Structures are given as C-alpha cells and as structure tokens.
C-alpha cells in the first residue's frame, strides 16, 4: 500500500501509545502503575455533567454552527476578559474538538512549505508533528535546565530567520511544568514584536499553577502582541473534561474566519452536547478547579521529593501542570540481565518490564536525558510507583 508522504513525517502519539500498552498489560493481570496519561484522574464536576444531561433531554443533538454556538463563544469571551483582561468578540473566537484540534487547525491555515516555526524544548510531543503536517519546518530551540527550561531572549533572537513565521509558547508547559513570569514574557515579547513573528500561545494548563504564582499570556501584554497572537485553551485539563473534546482559539478575525472555514471541511462543529457542558464549565461554579489544583500541588510536592531522593536522579520542581521531568541519565550505560540502558526509550521499557511502571521517554519531548511522569493519579500510586522506580534503578550496574 502506498501512503501519502506526510504520514512518514510523523509518529504515533507516544503518550497515547504508552497508555494503551499499560492498559493492555493491566487487562492481562499485571499490576501496572501508570504515570503516562496526561489527564486528571478526577471525575468531571457534577454540575457540568448535569448540563449535558439537560441538553440531551432538550434534544440539543443536532448540528451547530461550525465554529461553535454563540452561547459558548460568549462564555469563552467572558472567561478571557475575566481571567486575562483580553477582549474578543464572537467573530474572533472559534470552538474546536479539543485544544489539539485548535492547534492543528491553526497550523494548517497559517503555516506552509518554506515557513519555520520555533518550538522551545522540552516541548509537548505533538507540536513538531503538527508543524510537519502543515508543510512547515519545526525549529527546536533547546533550553537549559540551569535556566529552569525557560527560553531566553538571546536564544529566541538567534533562532529567528527570514523564514520564521511563528513561535509556539506554552506556559505552564508539558512536560516540565515551566511557567513564565510577567518579566520573562515581557523580555521575550520585545524580541517577538521587533521581528513581527506570530505567537501560538497554548494556555491549556492555565489554571493549574502552584505556590501562588499568577498566570500571564503574551497576548495580554500589548495590543500589538494581541494582534500577533492566537490564544489556545480548552476545558479538558481545568475541568477534567478530556473526553468531551472542547477546545477554543481566539485571535484576529481573519485568522478565526480561516480556521472556521478549514474546520468546515474536516470535523464541522464540535459535539453539541459537549458545547453545552463547556458553557456550564466556564460560567458555573469554580470551586472544583481550586480543589483539583490544591490536590495536584500536594502530589507534586511528594513526587518531586521522592524522585530527588533516588541517588543520581535530579528533578526540577514544576510550577504548573501535572508532570515531572526528572533527569535519569546517570543510569545510562548501566545494565540489567545483560541489557544496557543507553537512552530514555530503553529506560522507559526497562521500568515497565522490571517495575511495572509506565511512563514516557524524555526523548519524545526533545530531552533524551529525562523521563516524564504524570502525577494525575492517586497519592498511593505515586508513593508505590516512585518506590518501584528507585528500586529498579538501583538494580542497574
């Protein structure tokens, strides 16, 4: 069978692949502790589920406008104004089937062959593949752990060429929980505005920030930056609604119109019932958001402490999201049962086989010295899983 060349440019999502493998092993009777899935382990809040039930009962089960219902666009607009000080009208907002879908659509309408798109690493695994599928070239800017994996203005300036079309920025980030301060974003903003490159701002973890740190997005720093930016967000992480598949993008009216036109020829509208649930998520009570955030912070404190207690392992304290990105390279070159570990993929395989712990290789995020663990799981699983990792690492000789 001959396939389109674009298929060879991408790989399956490693996080979903790891999760599927872990689920298969569990079904076969293995006691697997899963640190792979990037989704909250809490149930969707009841008020949100109730809104979906009401929509079903009312027969709200038909097509909606391609770019989303006005009620949800208004809820998104109100949220952006309330939380971020950003003003967007309906024509500047498009609702899609999850934030990943929003990012894919943006890439398809803004990038093409000959363009370069800057991506600081460590990066979410799908950014590079999304850019490849648009025909453009991802340009990875490797950040340094000594800078807490934060992109420095001089690095950004050095990476910009006449072909640079945009930069993808995520704060808080997956996999390292990198969260930029206002001053750090302002320093990057000077470079962005001077070079007039576009910004795709992935804000999906906006509400999952720790230690009292405030959230900032580049679009709110100036009118010029707002015009250069497309803000992406959704309800998946904040409201534990990963399976509902509702994301959104806000930007210049002509950009949103192009995204909507493109979406009309791939998915059409997002699920009608899920849109009604998302309205309730954004407009309804927000106590559940703080409850989840507080619990994630408690788990973060434990998993970081336990990982750093393993000899040879170092792990930054993430300021947001629900992932840790420990460096395990001290164990590369060591062996167990005749097999030598030389990279993060082999380390992930070893830990799954030897300790029944599922996690994601750091190489898929651009840093092969690391592995990624999601702590969107119970404290009991965190305690047992990190103990297993420590025991397995110490078996390597």
Residue pairs with C-beta under 8 A, 6 or more apart in sequence:
6 132
6 133
9 129
9 132
9 133
10 129
10 132
10 133
11 129
13 125
13 126
14 125
14 360
14 361
14 364
15 36
15 37
15 38
15 125
15 360
18 36
18 348
18 358
18 359
18 360
19 34
19 36
19 37
19 358
21 352
21 358
22 32
22 34
22 36
22 352
22 358
25 32
25 352
25 356
25 358
26 32
30 356
31 356
32 352
32 356
32 357
32 358
33 356
33 357
33 358
33 377
33 381
33 384
33 385
33 388
34 358
34 377
34 381
35 357
35 358
35 359
35 360
35 372
35 373
35 374
35 375
35 377
35 385
36 358
36 359
36 360
36 374
37 374
37 376
38 174
38 322
38 323
38 374
38 376
39 236
39 237
39 240
39 242
39 374
39 376
40 237
40 240
40 242
40 292
40 296
40 322
40 376
41 376
41 377
41 378
42 240
42 288
42 292
42 295
43 240
44 239
44 240
44 241
44 244
44 277
45 239
45 240
45 281
45 285
45 288
47 280
47 284
47 285
48 239
48 241
48 277
48 280
48 281
48 284
49 277
50 280
51 276
51 277
51 279
51 280
51 284
52 273
52 274
52 276
52 277
54 276
55 61
55 272
55 273
55 276
55 277
56 273
60 272
60 273
60 276
61 272
61 273
62 272
63 268
63 269
63 272
64 269
64 270
64 272
64 275
65 269
66 260
66 263
66 264
66 268
66 269
67 73
67 93
67 94
67 95
67 256
67 259
67 260
67 263
67 269
68 93
68 94
68 95
68 96
68 248
68 269
68 270
68 275
69 95
69 272
69 275
69 276
69 279
70 90
71 275
71 276
71 279
72 95
72 246
72 248
72 275
72 276
72 278
72 279
72 282
73 90
73 93
73 95
74 90
75 278
75 279
75 282
75 283
76 88
76 93
76 95
76 248
76 250
76 282
77 87
77 88
77 89
77 90
77 93
78 282
78 283
79 282
80 86
80 87
80 88
80 231
80 250
81 87
81 88
83 206
83 215
84 215
84 217
84 219
84 220
84 231
85 220
86 217
86 219
86 220
86 226
86 231
86 250
88 250
89 253
91 253
91 256
91 257
92 250
92 251
92 252
92 253
92 256
93 248
93 249
93 250
93 256
94 102
94 105
94 248
94 249
94 256
94 259
94 260
94 263
95 246
95 247
95 248
95 269
95 270
95 275
95 278
96 102
96 105
96 246
96 247
96 248
96 249
96 259
96 263
96 267
96 270
97 245
97 246
97 247
97 267
97 270
97 271
98 234
98 236
98 245
98 246
98 247
99 202
99 204
99 232
99 233
99 234
99 236
99 247
99 248
100 126
100 130
100 247
101 245
101 247
101 267
102 232
102 234
102 247
102 248
102 249
102 259
103 126
103 127
103 130
103 168
103 200
103 202
103 232
104 130
104 133
105 249
105 259
105 262
105 263
105 266
106 200
106 230
106 232
106 249
106 255
106 259
107 117
107 130
107 131
107 133
107 134
107 136
107 200
108 133
108 134
108 262
109 255
109 258
109 259
109 261
109 262
110 134
110 165
110 166
110 198
110 230
110 255
110 258
111 117
111 131
111 134
111 135
111 136
111 165
111 166
112 134
112 135
112 136
113 135
113 136
114 136
114 163
115 134
115 135
115 136
115 137
115 163
115 164
115 165
115 166
116 136
116 137
116 138
116 139
116 161
116 163
116 164
116 165
117 131
117 136
117 137
117 138
117 139
117 164
117 165
117 166
117 167
117 168
118 139
118 141
118 156
118 159
118 160
118 164
118 166
118 167
118 168
118 197
119 127
119 128
119 131
119 138
119 139
119 140
119 141
119 167
119 168
120 140
120 141
120 143
120 149
120 151
120 167
120 169
121 140
121 141
121 142
121 143
121 365
121 366
121 367
122 143
122 149
122 173
122 175
122 176
122 325
122 362
122 365
122 366
122 367
122 370
123 140
123 168
123 170
123 173
123 365
123 366
124 170
124 173
124 174
124 175
124 202
124 365
125 360
125 364
125 365
127 138
127 168
128 138
128 140
131 137
131 138
131 168
132 138
136 165
137 163
139 159
139 164
140 366
141 151
141 155
141 156
141 159
142 366
142 367
143 149
143 150
143 151
143 152
143 155
145 316
145 327
148 178
148 316
149 173
149 176
149 178
149 316
149 325
150 178
150 180
150 184
151 169
151 188
153 187
153 188
153 190
153 191
156 167
156 188
156 191
156 192
157 191
157 195
160 191
160 195
160 197
164 195
164 197
165 197
165 198
166 197
166 198
166 199
166 200
167 192
167 197
167 198
167 199
167 200
168 200
168 202
169 180
169 188
169 199
169 200
169 201
169 202
169 218
170 178
170 201
170 202
170 203
170 204
170 205
171 178
171 179
171 180
171 185
171 203
171 215
171 216
171 217
171 320
172 178
172 179
172 205
172 206
172 208
172 209
172 318
172 319
172 320
172 321
173 179
173 205
173 320
173 321
174 205
174 321
174 323
175 323
175 325
175 360
175 362
175 365
175 370
175 372
176 316
176 318
176 323
176 325
177 300
177 316
177 318
177 319
177 320
177 321
177 322
177 323
177 324
177 325
178 318
178 319
178 320
179 209
179 213
179 215
179 318
179 319
179 320
180 188
180 216
181 213
181 216
182 214
182 216
185 216
185 217
185 218
185 221
186 221
188 218
189 218
189 221
189 222
189 225
192 199
192 218
192 225
192 228
193 222
193 224
193 225
193 228
196 228
197 228
198 228
198 229
198 230
199 218
199 219
199 225
199 228
199 229
199 230
200 229
200 230
200 232
201 217
201 218
201 219
201 229
201 230
201 231
201 232
202 232
203 215
203 217
203 231
203 232
203 233
204 232
204 233
204 234
204 236
204 237
204 247
205 237
205 320
205 321
205 322
206 215
206 217
206 233
206 238
207 215
207 237
207 238
207 289
207 293
208 237
208 238
208 292
208 293
208 296
208 320
208 321
208 322
209 215
209 293
209 319
209 320
210 293
210 296
210 297
210 300
210 318
210 319
210 320
211 297
211 319
213 319
213 320
217 229
217 231
218 225
218 229
219 225
219 226
219 229
219 231
220 226
227 252
229 251
230 249
230 250
230 251
230 252
230 255
231 249
231 250
231 251
232 247
232 248
232 249
233 247
233 248
234 246
234 247
234 248
235 241
235 244
235 246
235 247
235 277
235 278
235 281
235 282
236 242
236 244
236 245
236 246
236 247
237 321
238 281
238 289
239 281
239 288
239 289
240 288
240 292
241 274
241 277
241 278
241 281
244 271
244 274
244 277
244 278
245 270
245 271
245 274
246 270
246 271
246 274
246 275
246 277
246 278
249 256
249 259
250 256
269 275
296 322
296 375
296 376
298 379
299 322
299 375
299 377
299 379
299 382
300 317
300 318
300 322
300 324
300 375
302 379
302 382
302 383
303 324
303 373
303 375
303 382
303 386
304 315
304 316
304 317
304 318
304 324
306 382
306 383
306 386
306 387
306 390
307 313
307 315
307 324
307 326
307 373
307 386
307 389
308 314
308 315
308 326
309 390
310 386
310 389
310 390
310 393
310 394
311 394
312 328
312 330
312 331
312 393
313 326
313 327
313 328
313 330
313 393
314 326
314 327
315 324
315 325
315 326
315 327
316 324
316 325
318 324
318 325
322 374
322 375
322 376
323 372
323 373
323 374
323 375
324 372
324 373
324 375
325 362
325 365
325 367
325 370
325 371
325 372
326 370
326 371
326 373
327 369
327 370
328 344
328 347
328 369
328 370
328 371
328 393
329 369
329 370
331 341
331 347
331 393
331 396
332 341
332 342
332 343
332 347
332 369
333 340
333 341
333 342
334 340
334 341
334 396
334 397
335 341
335 396
335 397
336 350
336 354
336 395
336 396
336 397
339 346
339 350
340 346
341 347
341 350
341 396
343 361
343 363
343 368
344 361
344 362
344 363
344 364
344 368
344 369
344 370
344 371
345 361
345 363
347 361
347 371
348 359
348 360
348 361
348 371
350 392
350 396
351 357
351 359
351 371
351 388
351 389
351 392
352 358
352 359
354 392
354 395
355 388
355 389
355 391
355 392
356 388
357 385
357 388
357 389
357 392
359 371
359 372
359 373
360 371
360 372
360 373
361 368
361 371
361 372
362 368
362 369
362 370
362 371
362 372
365 372
373 385
375 382
377 385
